């Protein structure tokens, strides 16, 4: 949470504004690459689950689903490589770079802040608290739904990919165990598709919350992921 000293800055007209550098360039770059990769993955993944009607023939246009699958696999590689790089930056970057990976889940006072934020989002609190990085509710949602959800999609996705990659392919060596752990290929397909809808639901809430906080909390949220600087306007 923003300290009292950080919030104090005299300005003309009685209005205070303070800016703090929060998100380093690698974090911001990863964020937008992930946005693009997930957009492609969700669109193509939906059509892989409910494919277009394919008619027999030699027309090159009949290979449409092949292109869809290729785009899905390529975006999957980009997502996984970017996520691995993001984990590395969580270890070497600033404190905000690791916030969504290591929330203080065992601190009772932190959960009190989570409940306050929940009340704020349900319009049960009059004034918001200000945080330099993610607020506690955002951090817990990012950890359980986005971080763990993305890991689940990477593991199940590459496990399914290994089925068509052939015996001895690295994806089968690294992720093949997921297939027998979860039962069978069809179960993994179903869970992977369920993960699509869970992540999509999270993204919709995430975008809404960012827009809402940018307006109601009078602090920059969206522009911070572009410039890296968070400004507080009261």
C-alpha positions as CSV (number, residue, x, y, z in Angstrom):
1,X,0.0,0.0,0.0
2,X,1.2,3.6,-0.7
3,X,2.8,5.1,2.4
4,X,1.8,8.4,3.9
5,X,5.1,10.0,2.8
6,X,4.6,8.9,-0.8
7,X,1.2,10.4,-1.0
8,X,2.4,13.8,0.1
9,X,3.3,16.1,-2.7
10,X,2.3,19.7,-2.8
11,X,0.8,20.9,-6.1
12,X,-1.0,24.0,-7.5
13,X,-4.7,24.3,-6.8
14,X,-4.6,22.0,-3.8
15,X,-4.3,18.9,-5.9
16,X,-1.7,16.2,-5.3
17,X,-0.2,14.0,-7.8
18,X,2.6,11.5,-7.3
19,X,4.2,9.0,-9.7
20,X,6.1,5.9,-8.8
21,X,8.0,3.6,-11.2
22,X,6.4,0.2,-10.9
23,X,6.8,-2.1,-13.9
24,X,10.1,-2.6,-15.6
25,X,10.4,-2.9,-19.3
26,X,10.6,-6.7,-19.4
27,X,7.4,-7.0,-17.4
28,X,5.6,-4.6,-19.7
29,X,6.9,-6.3,-22.8
30,X,5.9,-9.8,-21.5
31,X,2.4,-8.5,-20.6
32,X,1.6,-7.3,-24.1
33,X,3.2,-10.3,-25.8
34,X,1.0,-12.5,-23.5
35,X,-2.1,-10.5,-24.5
36,X,-1.5,-11.2,-28.2
37,X,-0.5,-14.8,-27.7
38,X,-3.6,-15.5,-25.5
39,X,-5.9,-13.8,-28.0
40,X,-4.6,-16.1,-30.8
41,X,-4.7,-19.2,-28.5
42,X,-8.3,-18.6,-27.4
43,X,-9.6,-17.8,-30.9
44,X,-7.9,-20.8,-32.5
45,X,-8.5,-23.1,-29.6
46,X,-12.2,-22.5,-29.8
47,X,-12.3,-23.5,-33.5
48,X,-10.0,-26.5,-32.8
49,X,-12.7,-27.7,-30.4
50,X,-15.5,-26.9,-32.8
51,X,-13.8,-27.1,-36.2
52,X,-15.1,-25.7,-39.5
53,X,-17.0,-28.1,-41.8
54,X,-14.4,-29.5,-44.2
55,X,-15.4,-30.8,-47.6
56,X,-13.4,-33.3,-49.7
57,X,-11.3,-31.8,-52.5
58,X,-7.9,-30.6,-53.5
59,X,-8.5,-26.9,-53.0
60,X,-5.7,-25.4,-50.9
61,X,-8.5,-23.5,-49.0
62,X,-9.6,-26.8,-47.5
63,X,-6.5,-26.7,-45.3
64,X,-7.9,-23.9,-43.2
65,X,-8.0,-25.9,-40.0
66,X,-4.3,-26.8,-40.6
67,X,-3.5,-23.1,-40.5
68,X,-5.6,-22.7,-37.4
69,X,-3.7,-25.5,-35.6
70,X,-0.4,-24.0,-36.7
71,X,-1.3,-20.6,-35.3
72,X,-2.4,-22.2,-32.1
73,X,0.9,-24.2,-31.7
74,X,3.0,-21.2,-32.6
75,X,1.2,-18.9,-30.1
76,X,1.5,-21.7,-27.5
77,X,5.3,-21.7,-27.9
78,X,5.4,-17.9,-27.6
79,X,3.3,-18.0,-24.5
80,X,5.4,-20.7,-22.8
81,X,8.7,-19.1,-23.7
82,X,7.5,-15.7,-22.5
83,X,6.2,-17.2,-19.3
84,X,9.5,-18.9,-18.6
85,X,11.2,-15.5,-19.1
86,X,8.7,-13.9,-16.8
87,X,9.5,-16.4,-14.1
88,X,13.2,-15.5,-14.5
89,X,12.5,-11.8,-14.2
90,X,10.4,-12.4,-11.1
91,X,13.7,-13.6,-9.5
92,X,16.0,-10.8,-10.8
93,X,13.6,-7.8,-11.2
94,X,12.2,-5.4,-8.6
95,X,9.7,-6.3,-5.9
96,X,6.7,-5.7,-8.2
97,X,8.0,-8.2,-10.7
98,X,7.5,-11.0,-8.3
99,X,4.3,-9.9,-6.6
100,X,1.9,-12.1,-8.6
101,X,4.2,-15.1,-8.2
102,X,4.8,-14.9,-4.4
103,X,1.8,-13.3,-2.7
104,X,2.0,-13.4,1.2
105,X,-0.7,-16.0,1.5
106,X,0.2,-16.9,5.1
107,X,-0.1,-13.3,6.5
108,X,-3.4,-12.7,8.2
109,X,-3.1,-8.9,7.9
110,X,-2.8,-9.3,4.1
111,X,-6.0,-11.3,3.9
112,X,-7.7,-8.4,5.8
113,X,-6.6,-6.1,3.0
114,X,-7.9,-8.6,0.4
115,X,-11.4,-8.5,2.1
116,X,-11.2,-4.7,2.2
117,X,-10.6,-4.6,-1.6
118,X,-13.4,-7.1,-2.1
119,X,-15.8,-4.8,-0.3
120,X,-14.5,-1.9,-2.4
121,X,-15.2,-3.7,-5.6
122,X,-18.7,-4.5,-4.4
123,X,-19.2,-0.7,-3.6
124,X,-19.4,-1.3,0.1
125,X,-16.4,1.0,0.9
126,X,-16.5,4.8,0.3
127,X,-12.8,5.4,-0.5
128,X,-10.2,3.1,-2.0
129,X,-6.8,2.4,-0.6
130,X,-3.8,3.0,-2.8
131,X,-1.1,0.6,-3.7
132,X,2.0,1.0,-5.7
133,X,1.8,-2.4,-7.3
134,X,-1.1,-4.8,-7.4
135,X,-3.7,-4.5,-4.6
136,X,-4.0,-7.6,-2.5
137,X,-7.2,-8.8,-4.2
138,X,-5.7,-8.4,-7.6
139,X,-2.5,-10.2,-6.5
140,X,-4.5,-13.2,-5.2
141,X,-6.6,-13.4,-8.4
142,X,-3.5,-13.1,-10.6
143,X,-1.8,-15.9,-8.7
144,X,-4.6,-18.4,-8.5
145,X,-6.3,-17.8,-11.8
146,X,-3.7,-16.4,-14.1
147,X,-0.3,-17.8,-12.9
148,X,-1.6,-21.2,-12.0
149,X,-4.1,-21.2,-14.8
150,X,-1.5,-20.4,-17.4
151,X,0.8,-23.1,-16.0
152,X,-2.1,-25.6,-16.3
153,X,-2.8,-24.6,-19.9
154,X,0.9,-24.9,-20.8
155,X,1.2,-28.4,-19.2
156,X,-2.0,-29.7,-20.7
157,X,-1.4,-28.0,-24.0
158,X,2.0,-29.5,-24.6
159,X,0.8,-32.9,-23.4
160,X,-1.8,-32.8,-26.1
161,X,0.7,-31.5,-28.6
162,X,3.0,-34.4,-27.9
163,X,0.4,-36.9,-29.2
164,X,0.9,-35.6,-32.7
165,X,4.6,-34.7,-32.4
166,X,5.7,-38.3,-32.5
167,X,7.5,-40.7,-30.2
168,X,10.6,-39.3,-28.6
169,X,9.7,-35.6,-29.2
170,X,10.7,-33.3,-26.3
171,X,7.1,-32.4,-25.6
172,X,6.3,-36.1,-24.8
173,X,9.4,-36.5,-22.7
174,X,8.6,-33.4,-20.6
175,X,4.8,-33.3,-20.5
176,X,3.7,-36.8,-21.6
177,X,3.1,-37.8,-18.0
178,X,0.2,-35.3,-17.8
179,X,-1.9,-37.6,-20.1
180,X,-1.7,-40.6,-17.8
181,X,-1.9,-38.6,-14.6
182,X,-5.3,-37.0,-15.7
183,X,-6.6,-40.3,-17.1
184,X,-6.7,-40.1,-20.9
185,X,-6.4,-37.8,-23.9
186,X,-10.1,-37.0,-24.0
187,X,-10.1,-35.9,-20.3
188,X,-7.1,-33.7,-20.9
189,X,-8.8,-32.2,-24.0
190,X,-11.9,-31.4,-21.9
191,X,-9.9,-29.9,-19.0
192,X,-7.8,-27.8,-21.5
193,X,-11.0,-26.4,-23.0
194,X,-12.4,-25.7,-19.6
195,X,-9.2,-23.8,-18.9
196,X,-9.9,-21.7,-21.9
197,X,-13.3,-20.5,-20.5
198,X,-11.8,-19.9,-17.0
199,X,-9.0,-17.8,-18.4
200,X,-11.3,-15.9,-20.7
201,X,-13.6,-15.2,-17.7
202,X,-10.6,-14.0,-15.7
203,X,-9.5,-11.7,-18.5
204,X,-12.9,-10.1,-18.8
205,X,-12.9,-9.4,-15.0
206,X,-9.3,-8.2,-15.2
207,X,-10.1,-5.7,-17.9
208,X,-13.2,-4.4,-16.1
209,X,-11.3,-4.0,-12.8
210,X,-8.4,-2.2,-14.5
211,X,-10.8,0.3,-16.2
212,X,-12.8,0.7,-13.0
213,X,-9.8,1.4,-10.8
214,X,-8.3,3.8,-13.4
215,X,-11.5,5.9,-13.0
216,X,-12.7,5.4,-9.4
217,X,-9.4,5.0,-7.5
218,X,-7.9,8.0,-9.3
219,X,-4.7,6.2,-10.0
220,X,-3.2,5.1,-13.4
221,X,-3.7,1.4,-14.1
222,X,-3.8,0.9,-17.9
223,X,-1.2,3.5,-18.8
224,X,1.1,2.1,-16.1
225,X,1.5,-1.1,-18.1
226,X,2.6,1.1,-21.1
227,X,5.0,3.6,-19.4
228,X,5.8,1.7,-16.2
229,X,4.9,4.7,-14.0
230,X,1.9,4.7,-11.7
231,X,0.5,8.1,-10.9
232,X,-1.9,9.0,-8.0
233,X,-4.4,11.8,-8.5
234,X,-6.2,13.2,-5.5
